[in-house]
Amino acid sequence: MRQKDGSHGGQENDEQAASRPIRPLESPSIDICASTEHGFDVLPSSSLNAGSSHSDQAKRLRQKNQHTSVQTPASRDAACQIRPDPTFSGRVILCFPPNDPENPHNWSSWRKFFVLLVGIVSVVNSTLGSSLPSGAVEYLSDYFMVTNQAQLVLPISLFITGYVLGPVIFAPLSETYGRREVMIISFVFFTVFTMACAVAPNWPFFLVFRLLCGITASSAIAIVGGLFADIYDDPTQRGRAMAIFMAVSNTTDIGVGAVLSVGLSLYWDATLRRAKKVNAKWSAVEEYRRLPLACVGGPLYVISLFWLGWTSSPQIHWMVPILAGIPFGIGFMLIFIALLNFIADAYEIFAASAMAATSACRSIFGAVLPLAARPMYRQLGIAWASSLLGFLSLGMCIIPFTFIKYGDRIRANSKFCNELREKKIKLEEEKQRRGSSSSPVEQDDEPRGNPKANEEGTTDVLILESVV
């Protein structure tokens, strides 16, 4: 490598090589950075498809990098994503130059709104598909000649079982191959299996297709959290987008409460901003950004269950238990909005995998509960069966309060959180060094590296640029 001032780089020690920054190019193309165990560098101009010279360089690089340890930045702040390169035996890092319009953080508001709309429509299709058989139990029983009540809840339970299996597959795939490809392919299969349910010749085939529907439909639920984290860099905007997404996608189920929860979420955002402007001490605590909404939602959720259970009586007007759906909707939505955003803030670019894990755990109970619901309400009655759920929910109300009080200690003892925080600090320092660096790097006819390193079999540092 040779810099513009004509100075030549000699041998470098490990510390100097490791501190060498990645210098983004001025063009809006994406730098493809090949890495050695010591660091990164840039080889500007040309394209991988421009001629045979880069192919020869890539071949030499592949031969030299048989034992390369690749450093991969894992922070959203660097706007980098990792993708495999067919011409390189290791991995490459795609870095967006500053203000690159291809960076999802820099997309227009309308384009981001379109992504939000697609996420809403996808999840609505998924959740409606899970509950559709509940209104057609009698028809299914007559058509397939099934009278066993335990079997008649299987279409819903097996679909939700797919919510357990699917997210652990689709979320990691979306972080490796991209959100769009995984969502489109899985939704195509969801459509196919839904059509297969309509023409199923018998009950066992119908149940198998319902399970496959649940697996493929779960991709939307598992991926949209990471999708919104990809396009909304600002936590406030991401929180608002998540609130709108949750409200619209659940309006069909819990109606008025879902709408009211959005207003409460926006009110809390405004309150938090005002507190930060006056430098209120509590506003600097990370947990106060999201969790107070869950602290309000939890008790409302519990109240609604007791309300429903003890007013569902022939002596009480039917509208009274129906109104319990309002605090239920508000509580349900506030809990989801707060905790999903809290997870997205904590795991950032790994939000899809984190939400997949929470979705899988949640769906385990969702798949089992329909099997127990009818016997439970028959044995305990409406009042005490609903109260049992209320008491269980009351015990879980302490979770957000626990995170507020001990959240910093929990993160301090988390190996993953510590590693992610260290990488963010290093990448921020790297961005500052990159901004202060003003001398671009040029390329010689042949890549030049450390002669001593070559003798020892260590790889040269080579970075290829490709217009993506």
N, C-alpha and C positions, 0 to 999 in steps of 0.2 A: 504494500500500500504506500502511496505517496500523497502528501498533502499539497495544497496549492502553493505554499511558500517554498516548495522544493526540498524541504527537509525529509530525510528518509528515516523510517523507524527501524531501529536495530533490534537486538534481542530484548524481550520483555520478560520480567519475572511474573509469577502467577498473580501477585497482588495488582500489578499495573494492568495486566490483561483483563482481570476480573472487573476492574473499575472503569473499563472503557465503555462509554455510553453508546446506545443505539441512536444514530442520527437520522431522523426521518427526512425524506426528500421533499422538495418544494411542490412536486406534482401531486395531483390527487390520487395517484395510483397507490397500491398497497405494497409495502416493502415485505418481501419474503426473506426471512432471516434464518440462515443456517447457523447452528451454534456448535461450539466445541465445549470441552469441559472447563475452559477458562473464561469464556465470555462471548460477546457478539461484536460484529462490525458490519459495515455497509459497503456493498459494491454497487454504485449507482449506474444509471443508464442501461439501455438495451432491455430486451425481454427474453424470457426463457424460450419463446417461440420465434425469436428473431433470426436465429441462425444456429450453426452447429457448434460455435465456440462455447456457448453456455452449456450445451449438452456434454461436451468434452470435460468442461470444468466440473459439472455435476457428477460425471462418472468418476473423475479423479477424487472428488470430495467423498463420494460414496465409498470408494475403496479405502480411503484414509480414515473414515469414521466408523469403523467396525466396532470400536469400543468407546464411542463418544457418550459422555454423560450430558444430556441436554438440559439447560436451565430454562424453565418455562414460567414466565410471569403469570400469576393467577389472580390478577386484580382487574376489576372492571375499570378502575381509574385509568389504566394504561390503554384502554380500548383495544386490547389485543385478544385475538382468539387463536386457538391451536388447531391446525388441520394437517393431515398427512400430505406429504409431497412424494409423488411416484418416482421422482428422480433422485431422491435422497433417502438413505437408509434410516435416518433418524426422524425428527419431527421439525416442523417449521413454525415460526411465530408470525402472524399477520398483524401488523401495526398500522393503525390509521394515522396519517399525518394530521397536524392541527387543522381544524375547520374543514375536514374532509366531508363532503356531502354524502358520501357512502357510509359514514359512521352513523349507526342508528340513533345515537344521541343527538345528531344534528339534523335529523329528518324534520320535515315540515309538520306543523300541528295537524294538518289534514291527513297526512300519511300515518301519523301516530294514531289518530282517531280511527282510521280504517283498520289498523291492527287491533285496536281495542274492540271495535265492532265485531271483527272476525272471532276474537276470543270469546265474546259474549255469545254469539250465535252458536259456536261450537259447543260450549258448555251447556247451553240451554238444550240443544239436541241430545247431549249425553244424559243430562239429569231427567229430562222428560222420558227418554227411552227406558230409564231404570224403573220408573213408577207406572208406566202405561198399563201393565197387566193387572194392577190393583183394581181398576174399574171394569175389568173384563173377566173376573174370576168365574162367574157363572157360565159365561159363554165358553171359556176354555174347558170348564168341567164337562159341559155337554158335548163339545166338539171332540175332545180326546177321551171322553168317557172315564174321567178321573174323579173319584169322589172323596179320596183321602185328603183331609184338610192340611196335613203336614206336607203333602206333595204339591198342593195348590199354591203354597207360598214359595216354592222353589224357583219359579221364573224370576222373582224379585231377588231372592237370596243369591242365586247363582250369578245374576247380573252384577250385583254388588261384590260378589267374590272376585269378579273380573277387575273391580276397582282395587283389589288387594294385589293381584298379580301384574296388571298392566303397568302401573306407575313405575315399578322398580325396573321395568324394561325400557319404557319410552323416555323417561326423564334422562337417564345417562346417554341414550342414543341422541337425544336432542342437543345435549351439550357437546357431543362429538361430531355429529353430522349436520347439525343445524335444526332450528325449530320447524321451519316451513316444510321441509321434506318429510319429516317424521309425522307431522300433523296431517298432511295431505294423504300420505299413504295409509295411515291408520284409519282416517275417516272414510276412505274408499272401501276398505275392508269392513268397517262398521256398517256402511250402507249395504254391502253385499250380504252380510250375515243377518241384517234386519230383514232383507227381502227373503232370505232363506227361512227365517222364522215364519213368514207368511205362508210358505208352501211346504212346511215341515210335514212329512207323512204320518208321523206318530209322536207320542209324548216324549220319549227319550231323545229323538232328534231335535225336537223343539227346545228341550232343556240344554242340549249341547250348544245349539246355536245362540241361546240366550247368554250362556257363559262366554262364548266367543264375542258376542256383541259387547258385553261388559268390559272385556279385556281391551278391545280396540277403541271403545268409547272413552276409556279412562285416560287416553293420551292427552285430550284437551284439558282435563282437570289437572293433570300432572305438569303440563308444559306452560300453561298461560301465566303462571306466576313468574317463571323465568323469562317468558316472552316480554312481560311488562318491565321487568328489571333490565332487560336489554335495551329498551327504547327510552325509558325514563330514567335519566341519570340523577335528577333531583328527587330526593326522598319525598318532598311535599307533593310534587306532581304525581309521583308513583303511588303515593297513598290515596290521592284523590281518584286516580284512575282505577285503583283496586276497589275503592268504595263504590264507584259507579258500576263497575263490573259485577260486584257481589249483589248490589241492589237490583239491577236489571235482570240478571240471570236467575234471581230467586223471587222476583215479584209474583210470578205465577203461583208460587207456593205459599208465601207468607205476606203477600200484599202490602197493606198499609204500613206495617212495621218496618219492612225493608226500605220503603221510601223515607220514613222518618229517621231511620238510622243514618242515611246519607247526610241529612241536615245536621245531626249531632256530630258526625265525623268532621264535616266542614267547620262547624262551630269550634271544635277542639283545635283544629289546625290554626284558626284565627287567634284563639286564645294563646296557643303556644308561641306564635309569631310575636304577639304583643309582649309576652313575657321575655322573649329573647331580646327584644329591642330595649327593654329596661334592665337587661342583664340580671333577671331574677335567677337566684342560685339553682332552684329546682329545674329550670328550663335547660340547664346544661347536662342533666342526667339523661343518658341515652334511653332508659326505659320509659321515661315520661313522654317520649314522642308518640308511642303507640298504646302502651298497656292500660292507661286510665280508661280507655273506652271499654276494654274487657272487664275492668273492675266494676263498671256500671252495667254492662250487659249480663254478667253472670247472675247477679241477684234478680234482674228482671226475668231472666230465663226460668229461674227457680219459682218465682212468684206465679208465672203463667202456668206452670205444671200443677201447682196446688189449686190455683184458680179453676183450671179446667176440671180437675178431678172432683172437687167438692161442690161444683155448681152443675154438674151433669146429672140432673135429676128430673123426673117428670113433674115435680112440684115447682121447678124454676123455669122461667121462660128460656126457650132455646137460644135466644140471642145473647144471653149472659155468658155461657161457655164459649160461644163463638168469639166474643170480644176478647177472650184470653189470647187469641191469636195476635193481637197488637203488641202486648209486651213480649210475647214469644218471638215475634218477628224482629222487634228491636233488639232484644237480647241476643238472639241467634246471630244477627248480622253484625252487631258490635263486636262480639267475640271473634267472628271470622275475620272481619276487617282488621282488627287489632293484631291478632296473632299471625295471620298470613303476612301482613306488612312487617311485623316484628321478625319473622323468619327470613323474609326477603332482605331486610336490612342487615341481618346477622350473617347470612351466607352469600349474599351478593351474587356473583356469577354462578355459584353452585345452588342457587335458590330452587331450581327445578328438581334437583335430586332431594333436597331437604323437604320440599313440599310433597314429593312422591312418597317419602318415608312417612310423613304425617297422614297423607291420604290413605296409605296402606293400613296403618294402625287404626285409623278411624273406620275404615270400611270393614275391618274384621268384626267389629261390634255391629255395624250396620247390616252385615250379612247374617249374623246370628240372631239378632233381636226379632226379626219377623217370625222366626221359628218358635220363639218363646212368648211372643206378644199375646196370641190368643189364649193359650193355657194360663198365662199370668193374669190376664183380665178376667178370665172365667173363675179362677180360684180366689183372687183377692177382691174382685169388684173394681169398678171404674175409679172410685175414690182412692182406695189404698194402692192400687196398681200405679196410678199416676203419682201418688205421693211417694212411692218407692223410687220412681225415676227422679222425683224432686229432691229427695234426700241424697241420692247419688250425685246429682248435679250440684247440690249445696256443698258437698265435700270437695268438688273440683273448682268451686269458686275461689278458693284460696290460691290457685296456681298463679294468676297474674299478680296478686299481691306479693307472693313469694319471689317472683322474678324482679319486682320493683325493689324489694328489700335486699335480696341477695344476688341480683343479676350480675353485678360487677365481680363478685367472688366466683360465681359460676363460670363467667368468661375467663377469669384469670386462671382457673384450673382446667380450662379446656385446651387441649393440645392443638386442636384445629383452629380455634379462635386466635391463639397466640401466633401460630404460623401465618395465618392470613393477615394479622395486624403487622407482623414484621415485614411481610412481603409488600404491604401497602406503603410502609415507611420507606423501604428501599426504592420502590418504584417512584414515590414522590421525590426522593432525592435524585433519582435518575432523570426525572422530568426536569428538575431544576438545572441539573448539569447540562442536559440537552438544550435547554433554552439559553444557557449562557455560552454554549459552544457556537462559534460563528464561522469556523473554517470547515468547509465541506470536504469530503473525501473523494479522491479520484481513483481511477483504476489503471494499473499498468496492463501491458499486453498479456502478461501471465501473472497469476496470483502469487504474491510474495508473502512468506511467513517467516517463522523463526527457524533458521537452518538447523540449529541444535535440536529443536523439537522435531523436525522432519527426520533427523537421524534416529531419534528415539521412537519413531512411529506415532508421535502425537499429531493430531490433525491441524491443518492450517485453518484459519478463520476465514470464512467465505460467505458472503451474503448475496443472493441473487434477487433482482427486482423483477416482478411480473405484474403486468396490468391485469387486474382481475375484474 
